[in-house]
Amino acid sequence: MVRGAKSTRYNAKPRKTSTSAAVTLIGKGVVVGLVVSLIAVVLLTLANVATDSVFLEEYNRYIMVAITVGSIFLGSAYAAKKAGAQGIIIGMSVGLIYVLVSVAIGLEMSDDSPLLMVLTSRVIAGVAAGALGGLVGVNL
């Protein structure tokens, strides 16, 4: 008996995403990442104020890096899931724009300019987290 060529996830053709739709999804992904980051920072601040934990004060820098990377990952996964294709490109774009927006906000809030090495490491980490989130988001 011959099986019919039923369209499944594995033999379906990927959807094409137009340029304007991709730009819109990248913008939505950045907004999702910023909202997740803002919520996590508010919760971290409340935990810092409510408790007198040395752990939070000592590892605050690492916790903030984890929040940033997690926010980029979630924003990229959201945008790539909505796009259904081109996950790595959309994810990397979300990561890059998120980092640029966060650096711009940081420059506006303080007078110090970031070192080139710090800026480079943030961009690389943001693009990598975005690419991984995009890959995961397309497959969700």
MARFILUM-314223 format. One record per residue (C-alpha): chain; residue in three letters; residue number from 1; x, y, z. Coordinates in steps of 0.25 Angstrom, whole numbers, plus 5000, padded with zeros to 4 digits. Last residue first. Layout:
   kette   rest    nr     c1     c2     c3
       A    ala   NUM      X      Y      Z
...
//
This chain:
   kette   rest    nr     c1     c2     c3
       A    leu   140   5035   5103   5074
       A    asn   139   5046   5100   5063
       A    val   138   5047   5114   5058
       A    gly   137   5048   5119   5072
       A    val   136   5060   5110   5076
       A    leu   135   5068   5115   5064
       A    gly   134   5064   5129   5067
       A    gly   133   5068   5128   5082
       A    leu   132   5081   5123   5078
       A    ala   131   5084   5134   5068
       A    gly   130   5079   5144   5078
       A    ala   129   5088   5139   5089
       A    ala   128   5100   5139   5080
       A    val   127   5097   5153   5075
       A    gly   126   5095   5158   5089
       A    ala   125   5108   5151   5094
       A    ile   124   5116   5157   5082
       A    val   123   5110   5171   5084
       A    arg   122   5113   5171   5099
       A    ser   121   5127   5166   5097
       A    thr   120   5130   5177   5086
       A    leu   119   5124   5188   5096
       A    val   118   5133   5183   5107
       A    met   117   5145   5182   5098
       A    leu   116   5142   5196   5092
       A    leu   115   5141   5202   5106
       A    pro   114   5128   5208   5110
       A    ser   113   5127   5224   5110
       A    asp   112   5124   5229   5124
       A    asp   111   5114   5241   5125
       A    ser   110   5103   5232   5131
       A    met   109   5088   5231   5128
       A    glu   108   5089   5234   5113
       A    leu   107   5100   5225   5111
       A    gly   106   5093   5214   5118
       A    ile   105   5081   5216   5109
       A    ala   104   5089   5216   5096
       A    val   103   5096   5203   5101
       A    ser   102   5082   5196   5104
       A    val   101   5077   5201   5090
       A    leu   100   5090   5196   5083
       A    val    99   5089   5182   5091
       A    tyr    98   5075   5180   5087
       A    ile    97   5078   5184   5072
       A    leu    96   5089   5173   5072
       A    gly    95   5081   5162   5079
       A    val    94   5068   5165   5070
       A    ser    93   5076   5165   5058
       A    met    92   5083   5152   5062
       A    gly    91   5070   5145   5064
       A    ile    90   5064   5150   5051
       A    ile    89   5076   5144   5043
       A    ile    88   5076   5131   5051
       A    gly    87   5061   5129   5050
       A    gln    86   5060   5131   5035
       A    ala    85   5046   5124   5035
       A    gly    84   5034   5123   5044
       A    ala    83   5033   5138   5046
       A    lys    82   5024   5137   5058
       A    lys    81   5034   5127   5064
       A    ala    80   5046   5135   5060
       A    ala    79   5041   5147   5067
       A    tyr    78   5037   5140   5080
       A    ala    77   5050   5132   5080
       A    ser    76   5058   5145   5078
       A    gly    75   5051   5152   5089
       A    leu    74   5053   5141   5099
       A    phe    73   5068   5139   5096
       A    ile    72   5070   5154   5097
       A    ser    71   5063   5154   5110
       A    gly    70   5071   5142   5115
       A    val    69   5084   5149   5111
       A    thr    68   5081   5162   5118
       A    ile    67   5076   5155   5131
       A    ala    66   5088   5146   5131
       A    val    65   5097   5158   5130
       A    met    64   5089   5165   5141
       A    ile    63   5091   5153   5150
       A    tyr    62   5106   5152   5147
       A    arg    61   5107   5167   5152
       A    asn    60   5098   5165   5164
       A    tyr    59   5107   5154   5169
       A    glu    58   5112   5160   5182
       A    glu    57   5100   5169   5185
       A    leu    56   5090   5157   5182
       A    phe    55   5098   5148   5191
       A    val    54   5100   5158   5202
       A    ser    53   5085   5157   5205
       A    asp    52   5079   5168   5212
       A    thr    51   5065   5164   5207
       A    ala    50   5054   5173   5203
       A    val    49   5062   5183   5195
       A    asn    48   5070   5173   5187
       A    ala    47   5058   5165   5185
       A    leu    46   5050   5177   5180
       A    thr    45   5062   5181   5171
       A    leu    44   5063   5167   5165
       A    leu    43   5048   5168   5162
       A    val    42   5049   5181   5156
       A    val    41   5061   5176   5147
       A    ala    40   5053   5164   5143
       A    ile    39   5041   5172   5139
       A    leu    38   5050   5182   5131
       A    ser    37   5058   5170   5124
       A    val    36   5045   5163   5120
       A    val    35   5039   5177   5115
       A    leu    34   5052   5180   5107
       A    gly    33   5053   5166   5101
       A    val    32   5038   5167   5097
       A    val    31   5041   5180   5091
       A    val    30   5053   5175   5083
       A    gly    29   5045   5163   5078
       A    lys    28   5034   5173   5073
       A    gly    27   5044   5181   5066
       A    ile    26   5050   5169   5059
       A    leu    25   5035   5164   5056
       A    thr    24   5033   5177   5049
       A    val    23   5046   5177   5041
       A    ala    22   5043   5163   5037
       A    ala    21   5029   5167   5032
       A    ser    20   5034   5178   5024
       A    thr    19   5045   5169   5018
       A    ser    18   5035   5158   5014
       A    thr    17   5035   5145   5021
       A    lys    16   5035   5132   5013
       A    arg    15   5029   5120   5020
       A    pro    14   5037   5107   5020
       A    lys    13   5033   5096   5011
       A    ala    12   5027   5084   5018
       A    asn    11   5034   5071   5018
       A    tyr    10   5038   5070   5032
       A    arg     9   5026   5077   5039
       A    thr     8   5016   5068   5031
       A    ser     7   5009   5070   5018
       A    lys     6   5003   5056   5014
       A    ala     5   5010   5050   5002
       A    gly     4   5000   5038   5002
       A    arg     3   5005   5025   5006
       A    val     2   5006   5014   4996
       A    met     1   5000   5000   5000
//
